[in-house]
Amino acid sequence: MTEAAPTTMPRASVLRRVIVGVIIVSFGLAALGGIVVLLGASLGDPAWKVLATTAIVGAFSVAVLCCAALLGRRLQTVGIIGAVVSVLAAALSIVAVWWQPDFRAELYWDLLWTFIAASVALSFASLLLLLADRRQRAVRVGLVVTLALFALLFALVVYPIWVNLSGGEAYSRAVGITAILAALGAIVVPVLSLLLRDRQVVADQATGPLSASTIAQLETEAARRGVTPDELVADLLRTGDASASGAAEP
């Protein structure tokens, strides 16, 4: 177990740097193309396609970065799946912009919207799973509930796509309520984690071990007296007890 950690972390770090580098280069090229188009004389159909491609690359680059945040952690598999899904969603979106598949190709469009929904869900899930190691019970329960809400929302969004149902007003209301609750959990759980963590730090400082500066002072005084730190503490405790007993006598 101890031997796997030194090899896992560097690989995750290198992979994260590679992903960031690829994103920077691809988004830089897309942004350059967008600037060139905007500096041109007219904004025709190719120009709008270039701008749409720039927006797609930028949006899904953010999604990949969110998923890459889990690399090197216990649940990094979720991040890897999310990054792959985001890349596939970006590729399908770019194909839709430039070649505009026939709307009668239902399978293509069903896959496109499904991958987009999955990319959004996995991006939020990856960010929330950064809190998976928190010890606070409220954070753990809130994290599970919020992830369940995101999974339910994904299912509610994707189901009409594949079944070809309009859903009706009641279904739309259910989707809206689930989306609001999921967004609320995505905000409350991180904030709750920060608040409870601050309280835990204060409690640990109040009841935890001696600080490094205090230990250094004890060691210095013990060396000056020619005793060990344990003997110094025991002597100070005896002196304190004797003083307290003398003060208590009439």
N, C-alpha and C positions, 0 to 999 in steps of 0.2 A: 504493500500500500504506500509505504514511504518512498519506494523507488519509482512509482508511476508518476508521482506529482511533478518531479523535476522535468520529465519528458513531456507531460501533457501541457503544462503551462506555456513553455516556449512555442510549441506547435500552435496552440491557440492564439498566442500573441502574434506569431508570424502570419497565420491565416487572417487574423483581424487586420493586420497592416496591409496585406495583399488586397483584401476586400475594399478597404478604405482607399487604397491607391487606384484600384480599378474604377471605383465610383468617382473619384476626383477627376481622373483622366476622361472618363466617358461624359460626365456632366460638363466638364470644361469644354470638350469638343462640341457638345450639343449647345452650350451657351454661346460659344464662338459663332456657330452657325446661325443662331437666333439673332445675334448682334449684326452679323453680315446681312441677314435678310432685312432687318429693320433699317439698316443704312441704305438699302436699295431704293430704287425709284418707285416701285409699286409693290403692293401686297397682293399677289395673285394666289392661285390655288397652291402651287408649290411652297410659297412663302408661309402660308398658314399651316401647311403640313410640317414644315421645319419648326415652327413655333410650337405646334402641338407635340412634336417629338421632344423638344427641349423640356416642356412641362412634364411629360410622361417620365422622362429620364430623371428629372429632379424629384418628382413625387415618389417614385419607386426606389430611388437612391436613399431617401429618408427611411423608407420601410426596411430596406436591407440593413441600414445602420442600426435601426432599432433591434432587429433580429440578431445582428452580430454582437450586440452587447452581452448576449448570453454565452458567447464562446469562452471556453475555459472554466465554465461553471458546471455544477452538477446536472443541470437541465439543458445543456447546450444543444441536445438533439432537437429540441423545439425551435431554437434559434436557427439551426442549419436548415430545417424543413421550411421555416418561414422565409429565409433568404432565397432558397430555391424557388419557392412559390412566387415570391415577389419578382424574381428575374423572369419567370415564365409569364407572369401577368403583364410585365412591361413589354416583353417580346410580342405577345398577342395583341396588346394595345397598339404598338407601333405598326404591326402588320395591318390592323384595322384602319389606321390613319392613312397609310400610303397605298394600300391595294384595295381597301374597302370591299371585303367579301360580300357576296350577295346576302341580303337579309334572309333569304330563304335557306341559307346554310345554318340551320338552327343549332346544330351541334357546336359549330365554331363559336357562336355568340353565347350559347349556354356555358361553354368552357371559359370564355373570356370573363363574363360577369362572375362566375364562380371563383375563378382565380383572383379577381380583384377583391371580392368579399373575403376570401381566405387570407389574402395578403394583409388587409386591414386588421382582421381579427388576430392573426399571428403576430403582427407588429405590436399591438397593444398587449397581447399575452406575454410576449418576450420582455417588455419593459416591466410588467407587473411581476413576472417570475424572478426578477432581480431581488424581490423581497421574500423569496421562498425560504431563505435561511434565518429570517427573523424569529425570535423565540416568543414574542408576545402572542398570547392566545387570540386577542382581538384582531391582530393583523393576519394571523393564519386563517381564522374563520372568514374575515372579510375578503381575503385573497381567494379562497375557494369559492365563495359566493359570487364574487365578481367574475372569475373565470368561467363559472357555470353560466352566468348571464351572457357573457360574450359567446359561448358555445351555442346557447339557445338562440341568441340573436342571429348568429351565422346560419343556423338551421332554418329559422323563420324567413330569412332573406333568400336563401338558396332554394328552398322547397318550391315556391311558385315558379322559379326559373325552369326547373326540370319537369314539373308536373303541368306547367302551362295553365295555372289558375290565377285569376285576378285577386282572389282572397277576400274581397269585400271590405266593408267598412270596419267590421269587428276585427278582422285579421290585421288591417292597417293600424288600428288602435293598439292591438297587442304588440305589434312590431315597435310602435312608437314608445309604449310604456317600457318595454324591455330595453330599448336603446337608451332611454333616459336613466333607467336604473343602472345599466352597465357603465354609462358615462359617470354617473354619481360615484359608483364604486371605484372607478379608475382615478378619481380625484381624492376621495376620502381615504382609501387604503394607504397611499403613500404619505399623505399628511398625518394620518394616525400613526404610521410607522415612525415618522420623525418625532412626533410628540412623545410617544411612549419610549423611544430610544433615549431622548434627552432625560426623561425621568429615571430610566434605568442607569444611565451614566452617573447621575447625581447620587442615586442609591448606592451604586458600586463605590463611588468615591467616599461616601459616608461610612460604609461598612466593610470596605475592601481592605487589602493589605497596605502597608506603609508605602509612601511615595519614595521615589528614588533619592530625592534630596535628603529626606529624613534618614534613610538607611545609610547614606554617605556620612551624615553628621554623627550617627551612632558609631560607625566604624572608625571615624577619625578620633572621637573622644575615647573609644575603647583602646585604640593604639596609643594614645597619649598616656592613659593610665596603666598600660601594660596588661590589659585583660582582654578577653574575647567579648564580642558584642552581646552574646547571651549573658555572660557574667555581669556586664555593665547594666543591662536591663534588669536582671534579678536584683542587683545591688540598689538600683534606683527604686524599684518596687518595695524593697525592704525598708529603705529610708523613708519612702512615702508612707508606708504603713505605720512605722514608728512615730513619725510626726503626727499622723492622724490620731494615734492612740494617746500621745502626750497631750494633744489639744483637747481630747475628750475627757481627760481626768480633771476633777475639780481642783 
